[in-house]
Every structure is written in C-alpha cells, then in structure tokens.
Amino acid sequence: MAQTTTQALALVDCNNFYVSCERIFRPDLSRVPMVVLSNNDGCVVSRSNEAKALGIKMGQPWFECKALAEAHGILAMSSNYALYADLSNRVMRILSDFSPQCEVYSIDECFVDLTGTPGLREVSYAMRERVGLWTGMPVCVGIGPTKTLAKLANHVAKKHPRSRGVFNYNALTHAQKTQLLQRLPVGDVWGVGRKLTQRLAQHGVNTAFDLREAHIPTLRSAFGVVMEKTQRELQETACIQLEEVASDKKQIISSRSFGGMVTELPVLKDALSSFVANACAKLRAQKSHAAVIQVFLQTHRFRKELPQYMPSLAVPLPYPTNDTLEVNRWAAHLCEHMFKPEYAYKKAGVMLSEISPVTYQQGDLLEAALGGNQKLMQAVDSLNDRYGRGAVKVSTQGAHAGWQMRQERKSPNYTTSWSEVPLV
C-alpha cells in the first residue's frame, strides 16, 4: 500500500516588510532604528528590530514615541504604498517559480505548496537567497503540514537565530513537536488575538500544546467552529485550504482619513471622487459591477470638544455599473444631501455592494438601454496601469489639496516613477 505524502506548505514572510522596502534603497539605514507610519503619519505600522528592542509597539501613536525617538535617534518614514506594492509583486513572482501552487496571503506573506519536493531545506534556502539577491528583501520560511503550523514554523524561523531563517516543522519527531508547542504561548497561534488569549486562559489553555490537546466539544461550544478548525490544524489535519485564485470581492470600500479638517463641500466631493475612482477601478479589474453605493462622512471622533456628526446614506443604482463617471454623480449627490457646514470632517468613504459579474446584467423596462462609457473606462485603466494610478482623472478629482493624506517623511517612488529612479 502506497504511503501518503505529508503536505508541506511553506509560508514565506518578508521581515519587517515596510522598513525593509525603505532600506533596500537606503543601505545607510541598515543599522538605524526606524519605523514606518500609517496614513497621515499617525501610528507605527512597521518597526526595525532595533526599534522593537527600544520598546516601540506595533500600532502605537507616533506622538507617544517622539520623546523616545529623539533620545535614541529613531527615524520615522511615511508609508510609500506604491513602492511597497511593487516590491511585493516582485517577491511573489519569484516565489511562483518554485511551485505552481501559491497563495498570496498578504502584501508580505505567501503560502507555497512544496508537497513532494525533494530537499525541502535546500529549496527553502534557495528561495531566501533568490529573493534576497534579486530584490534585496530578507525573508523567512516556515514549513508545516497545515497553514496554521506553517505560520508557527515561520514564527520560530524569525525568532531563533539557529534556524538561519528556515524552520521545517515536518522534520521534527513527535516528541520534538510536543516540546515545541509546549514552549509557544497560545497567543502565537494564527488567529488567536489578545482577547481570545484571555478567554482561552480561563479554560486552562495557555500554550499551543494546550490548544492542540483541548477537549474538542468543549472548545467548539465555547469558541465556535473557527477555533475547532485551528485546533485540528494544530493536530495536522488541514482545514484551511490553499486558495490559488483570490475570490472576487463582494464589497469594496475606499476611504481615508484626511490630512487636516475639512469644512467645505467642494473639498469633500473632491475626496469622494478619488475614492470612487479607486473603487470602480477595483470593480473593473475583477470584471464586476455594483448595484448599491453607500457614502459616509465622519467628524474627528477623538476630538471630544468638537461637535460630532457621522452620517451615512446608501442608495440602489438604476442598474449595476462600474462606470466611474456614473458612480461619481451618485456619490456627489449623496454628499450634498448629508453635508452640514457647521461640522469639521476628518474622514469620508465610499462602499460599493451587491457586486456581481458583468456577464450578469438585469435590464430595466423603465430605463434606457445600458451602454455606459466602457471604452472610455478601459482607456483610463490602461493609461493608469502604464503611467501610474491617477495619471488620468475625472474633472472633479484632484482639484483640492485640503483633504490629501499627510506624508511629511515619504521616500521617493524608486521603482514606479521614471523621475524618481535612483541615479548611480
């Protein structure tokens, strides 16, 4: 009887991704403690190992870190999303050379199915070396029989220098696996956050081993089927399958906090026009259209001394569409209806829902035949793909700068703008 080959899923994770992207083009910062900040330079979203050692927390507001940053020379950079997306795409293309079955899990993580591949350790080091050589990005590789165990293996690869960036859970004996899981706190398990960690502790589950060995009916009753799947994954039963093709979005939201307070209607409409353009471009990219649009406005909820107002309106469109011009007209109309000049707005956004493939089209007896501006939208998408997002805009987009995101420490677009390519 033939033996069943143990599944070998490799999770390849870029180390301190945003910080590493910045360091690729600034090798002089390789030893400098640094962080990358979120939209409007608000919170820390990526930290170098040096910044972590100094006590900077993930998600910590930057204003809380300024004294520590000045004392230790911590460098802060604004997020450069165009650069990060381009480098992520390059890393993912390299990883796809090692297996036809890959799942891009996030901007800095990819699952690679290496089941049946001989010399797993050598292949893992080859992946690290090629990504590092071709892009400059440092990565770690964790291998396991399930996604959850691959994530845990990657955690070990990052935390323990002896692993040299690669850890294969499959290569351990049963006793070694037990010993490892007993050492890992349950909070290190994929999908177990701070609140779940506290609740699990009340049931005597404090380590990954405790979770693996917990009474299944009790666990399902207290935490639901998702936690049971996590437990079975720790028991080496795959419950979360590899998704080689990302499923189409059923809802698309485009929103952003403003760089400053907005009090004028034309500025709000300008911001919403940009959000509509982004959302409709995503719709067209997955060959879908939406039947409902929702627009929301928000004042600054952390400024308690200011009057608060957070309206939201949704309307069904006459027919499903992905036409930026059509959706933009509805967004402007809803904004006009909700706008009150006595409030100062800090955030706005657009949500498109009831999304379906463009091949599914239900006509309306009371509406004109569907036509739209499909050729125009195709031309806009083509030009924006070639010259960068925002190269071609609708007339109501980009006329006002008052809402634009604050990026006082942003690096150049080294790989996506000809005018900013580094000179050697």
Backbone hydrogen bonds, N-H to C=O, Kabsch-Sander energy under -0.5 kcal/mol:
donor,donor_aa,acceptor,acceptor_aa,energy
9,L,7,Q,-0.5
9,L,144,G,-3.1
10,A,8,A,-0.5
10,A,112,V,-3.1
11,L,9,L,-0.5
11,L,142,G,-3.2
12,V,10,A,-0.7
12,V,110,C,-2.9
13,D,11,L,-0.6
13,D,140,C,-2.4
14,C,108,D,-2.6
15,N,138,P,-2.6
17,F,14,C,-0.7
20,S,16,N,-2.9
21,C,17,F,-2.5
22,E,18,Y,-1.7
23,R,19,V,-2.1
24,I,20,S,-1.6
25,F,21,C,-0.7
25,F,22,E,-0.6
26,R,22,E,-0.5
29,L,26,R,-2.6
30,S,27,P,-1.7
32,V,29,L,-0.8
35,V,75,L,-2.5
36,V,46,S,-2.3
37,L,77,M,-3.0
38,S,43,C,-2.6
41,D,38,S,-1.7
42,G,39,N,-1.1
44,V,60,Q,-2.1
45,V,36,V,-2.9
46,S,36,V,-1.2
48,S,34,M,-2.5
52,K,48,S,-2.3
53,A,49,N,-2.1
54,L,50,E,-1.0
55,G,52,K,-1.5
56,I,51,A,-2.0
59,G,44,V,-2.8
60,Q,57,K,-1.6
62,W,42,G,-3.1
64,E,61,P,-1.1
65,C,61,P,-0.6
65,C,62,W,-1.4
66,K,62,W,-0.8
69,A,65,C,-3.0
70,E,66,K,-2.5
71,A,67,A,-1.9
72,H,68,L,-1.7
73,G,69,A,-1.2
74,I,69,A,-1.8
75,L,33,P,-2.7
77,M,35,V,-2.2
78,S,409,R,-1.1
79,S,37,L,-0.6
81,Y,79,S,-0.5
84,Y,80,N,-2.1
85,A,81,Y,-2.6
86,D,82,A,-1.8
87,L,83,L,-2.3
88,S,84,Y,-2.3
89,N,85,A,-2.2
90,R,86,D,-1.7
91,V,87,L,-2.2
92,M,88,S,-2.5
93,R,89,N,-1.9
94,I,90,R,-1.7
95,L,91,V,-2.1
96,S,92,M,-1.7
97,D,94,I,-1.4
98,F,95,L,-1.7
99,S,95,L,-0.5
102,C,100,P,-0.7
103,E,111,F,-2.5
105,Y,103,E,-1.0
105,Y,109,E,-1.1
106,S,109,E,-1.7
109,E,106,S,-0.8
110,C,12,V,-1.9
111,F,103,E,-2.8
112,V,10,A,-3.2
113,D,101,Q,-2.5
114,L,8,A,-2.8
114,L,112,V,-0.8
117,T,114,L,-2.5
123,V,119,G,-2.6
124,S,120,L,-2.6
125,Y,121,R,-2.2
126,A,122,E,-2.0
127,M,123,V,-2.2
128,R,124,S,-2.2
129,E,125,Y,-2.6
130,R,126,A,-2.7
131,V,127,M,-2.4
132,G,128,R,-2.3
133,L,129,E,-2.8
134,W,130,R,-2.9
135,T,131,V,-2.1
136,G,131,V,-0.8
136,G,132,G,-1.0
137,M,131,V,-0.9
140,C,13,D,-2.2
141,V,165,G,-3.0
142,G,11,L,-2.0
143,I,167,F,-2.7
144,G,9,L,-2.2
150,A,146,T,-2.2
151,K,147,K,-2.3
152,L,148,T,-1.9
153,A,149,L,-2.5
154,N,150,A,-2.2
155,H,151,K,-2.0
156,V,152,L,-2.0
157,A,153,A,-2.3
158,K,154,N,-1.9
159,K,155,H,-2.0
160,H,156,V,-2.2
163,S,160,H,-1.7
164,R,161,P,-1.6
165,G,157,A,-0.7
166,V,163,S,-1.4
167,F,141,V,-2.2
169,Y,143,I,-2.7
169,Y,167,F,-0.7
171,A,168,N,-0.9
172,L,169,Y,-1.7
177,K,173,T,-2.5
178,T,174,H,-2.2
179,Q,175,A,-2.4
180,L,176,Q,-2.4
181,L,177,K,-2.6
182,Q,178,T,-2.0
183,R,179,Q,-0.9
183,R,180,L,-0.9
184,L,180,L,-1.0
186,V,206,N,-2.1
188,D,185,P,-2.3
189,V,186,V,-1.7
192,V,189,V,-2.1
193,G,191,G,-0.8
197,T,193,G,-2.3
198,Q,194,R,-1.8
199,R,195,K,-2.1
200,L,196,L,-2.9
201,A,197,T,-1.9
202,Q,198,Q,-1.1
203,H,199,R,-0.5
203,H,200,L,-1.3
204,G,201,A,-1.7
205,V,200,L,-2.5
206,N,204,G,-0.8
208,A,181,L,-0.8
208,A,184,L,-2.7
209,F,181,L,-1.6
211,L,207,T,-1.9
212,R,208,A,-2.1
213,E,209,F,-2.1
214,A,210,D,-0.7
214,A,211,L,-0.6
219,L,215,H,-2.5
220,R,216,I,-2.8
221,S,217,P,-2.3
222,A,218,T,-2.2
223,F,219,L,-2.6
224,G,220,R,-1.9
228,E,224,G,-1.3
229,K,225,V,-2.2
230,T,226,V,-1.9
231,Q,227,M,-2.3
232,R,228,E,-2.5
233,E,229,K,-2.2
234,L,230,T,-1.9
235,Q,231,Q,-1.2
236,E,233,E,-1.6
237,T,232,R,-2.8
238,A,236,E,-0.6
241,Q,239,C,-0.7
244,E,242,L,-0.8
246,A,244,E,-0.5
252,I,352,L,-2.4
254,S,350,V,-2.7
256,R,348,A,-1.7
258,F,346,K,-3.4
259,G,403,W,-1.1
262,V,345,Y,-2.8
268,L,264,E,-1.7
269,K,265,L,-2.6
270,D,266,P,-1.8
271,A,267,V,-2.1
272,L,268,L,-2.6
273,S,269,K,-2.0
274,S,270,D,-1.5
275,F,271,A,-2.0
276,V,272,L,-2.7
277,A,273,S,-2.0
278,N,274,S,-2.0
279,A,275,F,-2.5
280,C,276,V,-2.9
281,A,277,A,-1.8
282,K,278,N,-1.7
283,L,279,A,-1.9
284,R,280,C,-2.5
285,A,281,A,-1.9
286,Q,282,K,-1.3
287,K,284,R,-1.4
288,S,283,L,-2.4
289,H,356,S,-2.5
290,A,321,T,-2.1
291,A,353,S,-1.5
291,A,354,E,-0.7
292,V,353,S,-1.6
293,I,315,V,-2.3
294,Q,351,M,-2.5
295,V,313,L,-2.7
296,F,349,G,-2.0
297,L,311,P,-2.1
298,Q,347,K,-2.5
299,T,309,Y,-0.7
300,H,344,A,-0.6
301,R,299,T,-1.0
303,R,300,H,-1.3
304,K,302,F,-1.2
306,L,303,R,-1.9
313,L,295,V,-2.4
315,V,293,I,-2.5
317,L,291,A,-3.2
321,T,290,A,-2.2
324,T,322,N,-0.6
327,V,323,D,-2.5
328,N,324,T,-2.4
329,R,325,L,-1.5
330,W,326,E,-1.4
331,A,327,V,-2.3
332,A,328,N,-2.4
333,H,329,R,-2.0
334,L,330,W,-2.4
335,C,331,A,-2.2
336,E,332,A,-2.4
337,H,333,H,-1.8
338,M,334,L,-1.8
339,F,335,C,-2.3
343,Y,340,K,-1.7
345,Y,262,V,-3.4
345,Y,343,Y,-0.5
346,K,298,Q,-2.7
347,K,298,Q,-2.0
348,A,256,R,-1.2
349,G,296,F,-2.0
350,V,254,S,-2.4
351,M,294,Q,-2.9
352,L,252,I,-2.9
353,S,292,V,-2.1
355,I,250,K,-0.8
356,S,289,H,-2.4
358,V,287,K,-2.1
360,Y,357,P,-1.9
361,Q,359,T,-0.8
363,G,361,Q,-0.6
367,E,364,D,-1.0
374,Q,371,G,-0.5
377,M,373,N,-2.8
378,Q,374,Q,-2.4
379,A,375,K,-2.0
380,V,376,L,-2.4
381,D,377,M,-2.7
382,S,378,Q,-2.3
383,L,379,A,-2.4
384,N,380,V,-2.5
385,D,381,D,-2.4
386,R,382,S,-1.7
387,Y,383,L,-2.9
388,G,384,N,-1.6
391,A,388,G,-1.9
397,Q,394,V,-1.9
404,Q,401,A,-0.9
407,Q,405,M,-0.5
410,K,407,Q,-0.9
414,Y,412,P,-1.7
416,T,413,N,-0.6
417,S,413,N,-1.2
420,E,417,S,-1.5
421,V,418,W,-1.0
